[in-house]
């Protein structure tokens, strides 16, 4: 498999996962605490948020630090790039697909 195909496959993995775009968008909007992320995404369960945050940390899309004794999440460069891709998909959809 060539490099471009592998790269697309890696990004598709994130695109296809439920809640990942929403979580990255939420963190990108400044919701960097667990409760803020959870409250910003309707119907997302505690369990699913915990799973997705752990996976995103393992993939180096986000990092978790502590501020005043509370966990805080932030986008890493990979997460910022994924967020950019998700926003671009949204713009493409609005531009080309929502007019019909």
BAFI-3210 file (N, C-alpha, C; in Angstrom, 3 decimals, decimal comma, padded with zeros to 6 digits):
// residues 100
n [1|2|3|4|5|6|7|8|9|10|11|12|13|14|15|16|17|18|19|20|21|22|23|24|25|26|27|28|29|30|31|32|33|34|35|36|37|38|39|40|41|42|43|44|45|46|47|48|49|50|51|52|53|54|55|56|57|58|59|60|61|62|63|64|65|66|67|68|69|70|71|72|73|74|75|76|77|78|79|80|81|82|83|84|85|86|87|88|89|90|91|92|93|94|95|96|97|98|99|100]
n.u [000,848|000,559|001,991|000,152|-002,336|-002,206|-002,143|-004,650|-006,248|-005,642|-006,737|-009,402|-010,070|-010,497|-012,544|-014,626|-015,332|-017,745|-018,596|-015,989|-015,333|-017,054|-016,061|-013,435|-014,060|-015,407|-013,352|-011,654|-013,174|-012,741|-013,700|-012,262|-012,316|-013,453|-016,239|-017,257|-016,850|-018,484|-021,026|-021,341|-021,970|-024,729|-026,381|-024,094|-022,517|-021,070|-019,364|-018,747|-017,483|-015,236|-013,934|-013,386|-011,804|-009,572|-008,664|-008,108|-006,019|-004,112|-003,591|-002,301|-003,718|-004,903|-003,969|-003,662|-003,576|-003,004|-004,681|-004,927|-005,516|-007,411|-008,278|-007,330|-007,917|-006,264|-005,838|-003,506|-000,963|-001,692|-004,400|-005,350|-004,977|-006,731|-009,129|-009,177|-009,561|-012,120|-013,626|-013,268|-014,585|-017,178|-017,523|-017,333|-019,600|-021,656|-021,253|-021,522|-023,346|-025,635|-027,344|-029,076]
n.v [-001,174|002,224|005,351|007,520|006,214|004,817|007,006|008,169|006,095|006,096|008,574|008,114|006,220|007,759|009,447|007,690|006,917|007,100|010,000|011,052|013,289|015,212|015,387|016,336|018,782|020,020|020,242|021,859|024,162|025,138|023,744|022,230|020,651|017,612|017,482|019,721|018,993|016,706|017,837|019,438|017,864|016,450|013,444|011,900|009,453|008,988|006,756|006,286|008,687|008,557|006,316|007,241|009,526|008,323|006,732|008,758|010,019|007,951|007,830|010,159|012,477|014,138|015,568|015,029|016,916|018,303|020,837|022,950|020,689|019,388|017,377|018,348|018,715|018,931|019,824|018,168|018,614|016,708|016,277|018,869|019,071|017,028|018,179|020,396|019,093|017,968|020,318|021,317|019,356|019,892|022,461|021,880|020,284|022,116|023,900|022,395|020,249|020,783|022,391|021,162]
n.w [000,000|-000,829|000,405|000,420|000,367|002,818|004,545|004,084|004,950|007,698|008,526|007,824|009,706|012,004|011,140|010,781|013,335|015,790|017,583|017,748|015,956|017,131|019,749|019,336|018,124|020,231|022,185|020,709|020,703|023,162|025,322|027,651|029,882|031,364|032,145|030,809|028,140|027,999|028,575|026,363|024,237|023,153|024,172|024,439|026,317|029,634|029,757|027,044|026,376|028,055|026,926|024,310|024,796|025,967|023,796|021,912|023,236|023,242|020,527|020,178|019,545|021,334|024,509|028,024|030,873|034,143|035,880|038,532|040,061|038,533|035,708|032,437|029,013|025,871|022,436|020,448|017,902|015,863|016,478|016,069|013,329|012,449|013,307|011,639|009,175|009,607|009,834|007,277|005,760|006,616|005,564|002,819|002,525|003,129|001,035|-001,365|-001,097|000,426|-000,943|-002,608]
ca.u [000,000|001,406|001,927|-001,093|-003,433|-002,085|-002,519|-006,106|-006,813|-005,488|-007,721|-010,721|-010,307|-011,052|-013,785|-015,657|-015,648|-018,788|-018,273|-014,643|-015,360|-017,713|-015,157|-012,355|-014,649|-015,671|-012,074|-011,197|-013,966|-012,359|-014,216|-011,092|-012,544|-014,300|-017,661|-017,619|-016,935|-019,680|-022,224|-021,440|-022,330|-025,945|-026,504|-022,818|-022,480|-019,795|-018,532|-018,245|-016,525|-013,998|-013,289|-012,880|-010,696|-008,412|-008,195|-007,510|-004,718|-003,208|-003,250|-001,628|-004,550|-005,112|-003,189|-004,353|-002,722|-003,760|-004,652|-005,624|-005,963|-008,454|-007,777|-007,602|-007,579|-005,930|-005,516|-002,125|-000,945|-002,477|-005,803|-005,659|-005,088|-007,990|-010,194|-009,170|-010,170|-013,553|-014,217|-013,261|-015,689|-018,406|-017,596|-017,646|-020,993|-022,492|-021,047|-021,893|-024,350|-026,834|-028,150|-030,002]
ca.v [000,000|003,405|006,276|008,294|005,318|004,593|008,249|008,297|005,061|006,561|009,632|007,482|005,555|008,752|009,957|006,680|006,648|007,952|010,969|011,630|014,668|016,064|015,591|017,227|020,107|020,560|020,654|022,986|025,338|025,574|022,856|021,401|019,808|016,452|017,827|020,657|018,207|015,864|018,681|020,098|016,880|015,734|011,985|011,212|008,890|009,054|005,618|006,475|009,789|008,034|005,452|008,032|010,357|007,434|006,377|009,953|010,212|006,906|008,168|011,466|013,549|015,044|015,243|015,287|017,444|018,685|022,261|023,093|019,376|018,866|017,018|019,276|018,126|019,889|019,239|018,091|018,963|015,750|016,583|020,130|018,767|016,309|019,165|021,168|018,239|017,890|021,610|021,413|018,512|020,630|023,544|021,254|019,858|023,319|024,522|021,585|019,216|021,223|023,239|020,381]
ca.w [000,000|-000,895|001,528|000,391|000,759|004,265|005,214|003,990|005,822|009,075|008,765|007,751|010,991|012,919|010,582|010,945|014,732|016,351|018,631|017,660|015,473|018,109|020,882|018,901|017,933|021,564|022,776|019,903|021,064|024,500|026,375|027,920|031,058|031,077|032,274|029,735|026,894|028,110|028,493|025,050|023,206|023,560|024,042|024,667|027,675|030,360|029,361|025,682|026,405|028,636|025,922|023,185|025,276|026,121|022,458|021,307|023,893|022,755|019,141|020,241|019,001|022,463|025,698|029,284|031,921|035,332|036,228|039,823|040,496|037,647|034,387|031,343|027,722|024,820|021,144|019,995|016,472|015,085|016,743|015,387|011,895|012,258|013,447|010,394|008,153|009,895|009,487|005,821|005,302|006,876|004,579|001,526|002,562|003,016|-000,271|-002,523|-000,904|001,126|-001,809|-003,432]
c.u [000,894|001,137|000,616|-002,267|-003,395|-002,513|-004,023|-006,780|-006,744|-006,534|-009,132|-011,072|-010,964|-012,403|-014,927|-016,058|-016,686|-018,227|-016,900|-014,666|-015,967|-016,801|-014,033|-012,870|-014,890|-014,395|-011,531|-011,934|-013,674|-012,926|-013,119|-011,211|-013,570|-015,785|-018,105|-017,764|-018,235|-020,951|-022,411|-021,909|-023,560|-025,854|-025,186|-022,770|-021,097|-018,845|-017,923|-017,241|-015,198|-013,232|-012,634|-011,733|-009,427|-007,813|-007,509|-006,157|-003,702|-002,740|-002,569|-002,388|-004,850|-004,138|-003,999|-003,316|-003,602|-003,571|-005,521|-006,237|-007,026|-007,837|-008,239|-007,103|-007,237|-005,596|-004,017|-002,128|-001,756|-003,970|-006,234|-005,825|-006,368|-009,166|-010,304|-009,854|-011,680|-014,257|-014,286|-014,377|-017,020|-018,601|-017,940|-019,110|-021,931|-022,425|-021,666|-023,083|-025,645|-027,744|-029,186|-031,262]
c.v [001,238|004,355|007,056|007,431|005,040|005,829|008,430|007,289|005,483|007,614|009,049|006,773|006,519|009,268|008,979|006,398|007,638|008,756|011,608|013,046|015,629|016,384|016,543|018,651|020,767|021,055|021,870|024,278|025,816|024,763|021,858|020,556|018,737|016,826|018,770|019,921|017,401|016,695|019,329|019,154|016,092|014,238|011,218|010,736|009,071|007,972|005,837|007,620|009,319|007,181|006,279|008,932|009,516|007,089|007,574|010,283|009,202|007,187|009,527|012,579|014,591|014,657|015,639|015,756|017,772|020,170|022,437|021,770|018,736|018,497|018,023|018,624|019,222|019,138|019,249|018,422|018,003|016,012|017,875|019,903|017,990|017,275|020,018|020,377|018,165|019,193|021,780|020,552|019,228|021,751|022,995|020,852|021,048|023,908|023,720|020,658|019,707|022,102|022,463|020,007]
c.w [000,000|000,269|001,572|000,849|002,260|005,038|005,219|004,908|007,291|009,416|008,736|009,051|011,973|012,440|010,855|012,380|015,249|017,511|018,504|017,086|016,494|019,291|020,497|018,691|019,288|022,230|022,027|020,211|022,483|025,636|026,722|029,183|030,717|031,083|031,162|028,403|026,904|027,925|027,123|023,939|023,677|023,250|024,187|026,114|028,301|029,868|027,987|025,630|026,985|027,633|024,813|023,623|025,426|024,758|021,796|021,946|023,376|021,326|019,031|019,534|020,072|023,575|026,927|030,293|033,117|035,589|037,466|040,282|039,628|036,299|033,328|030,057|026,733|023,546|020,931|018,499|015,590|015,256|016,073|013,886|011,590|012,342|012,187|009,269|008,369|009,526|007,967|005,225|005,490|005,856|003,190|001,451|002,393|001,612|-001,413|-002,313|-000,284|000,276|-002,597|-002,698]
res [x|x|x|x|x|x|x|x|x|x|x|x|x|x|x|x|x|x|x|x|x|x|x|x|x|x|x|x|x|x|x|x|x|x|x|x|x|x|x|x|x|x|x|x|x|x|x|x|x|x|x|x|x|x|x|x|x|x|x|x|x|x|x|x|x|x|x|x|x|x|x|x|x|x|x|x|x|x|x|x|x|x|x|x|x|x|x|x|x|x|x|x|x|x|x|x|x|x|x|x]
***
